[in-house]
Amino acid sequence: MSVQTTETARTTRATGKSAARNVRRHWRTGALRGGVELRHLLRNPREMSGHLTNVAVALLIAAHVGGGVPGTDTPAAHPVIAGFAAWLLFQIGLINLPQMLVTEREEGVLLRMRATPGGIPALLIAKSLLVTVTAAGTLALLLAAAALVVDGPLPQGPGGWLTLLWVTVLGLLAVVPLGAAIGAVLPNPREALALIMLPAIGLLIASGTVFPATSLPLPVQRAAAVFPLKWTAQGLRSALLPDSARAAEAAGSWELPTVALVLTAWAVLGFLLAIPLLRRAARRESGSRLAARLHRAERSGAGPAQPGG
C-alpha cells in the first residue's frame, strides 16, 4: 500500500509539473504571437487609421457640445468623452475582435492552430494581448488628446486613477471573451460587421453612453442595464468626472459595487461561452472546408484568401 501511495504521489507531481509546463508554454507562445500581431497592427496604416478616426470623432463631438450637465457645474463635453472611452473599449472587444477571429478562421489560421499543440489557447492569449494593448493605447490617446484639445476630464487623485484602472480592466474582461464567443459562431467576415454593428449602435444609444439615458423610456433604460456597456460608461464617468456629477445619474450615485458585479458576471459568462465555442469551431474546421471557401471566393471574384500568420 505504501509503494502504491508513493507511486501515485509521484504520478500526481509529474502530471502537475507537466500541466504547469504546458501553461507556461501556452503563455509564452501566445505572448510571442501577440507581439507579432501588434507589430503588424502598427505597420498597417488602414488599421491604425480606424482607431485614430474613432478618437477624432469623439473629439469633434465633444468640441461641439455646449452647456453643462443639468444640476452640476460639469461641462457637458466631459461625460461625452467618458462615454466615448467606454464605447472604444466595447468596440475593440465586441466588434473588432469577432471580425478578426472570423477572418482568420476563413483564412485557415484556426485550422493550423488546431493542429499545433496548445495552439488554440495560444491564439486566445495572443488576441487578448492585442486587444488589451490596442484598447489601452486608444484610451490613453483619447484622454490625452481630449485634455489638450477640449479641456477634457482626467482622474483626480490616486482614487480616480485606481477606479479608471479597474473599470477599464473589468470592462475589457466583460467584452473580450464575449467577442471571442461571437467570433466563433459568426458565418463569415462579410456578414460579421452587419450582424454586430446594429445591436451595438442600439446599445450605444440606449445605454446613455454619449448622451443621458434619463430621457429614454424606463423599459429601455432597464434593458440597457443588463449589458456591460452601460456600466463601463458609468464606471468611467465616476473616475473622470467630479463627484458632484453623480447627481445626473439615474440612481443619483455611481453605483460602483454594481458596476463591478455586472462586469464581473459578464466576464465569467463570456469565458464560459468562449472556450467551448472556439473549440467547437476549431473541431469543425478541416482542409476540405477551407478549400471550399477558397473555391467560393474565387468564383465570386473576391480572389483566394491569403493565409494568416
Secondary structure, DSSP 8 states (H G I E B T S, - for coil): -HHHHHHHHHHHHHHHHHHHHHHHHHHHHHHHHHHHHHHHHHT-HHHHHHHHHHHHHHHHHHHT--SB-TTSS-BTHHHHHHHHHHHHHHHIIIIIHHHHHHHHHHTTHHHHHHTSTTHHHHHHHHHHHHHHHHHHHHHHHHHHHHHHHS------HHHHHHHHHHHHHHHHHHHHHHHHHHHHH---HHHHHHHHHHHHHHHHHHTTSSS-STTS-HHHHHHHTTSHHHHHHHHHHHHHS-GGGGGGSTTSS--HHHHHHHHHHHHHHHHHHHHHHHHHHHHH--HHHHHHHHHHHHHHTS-------
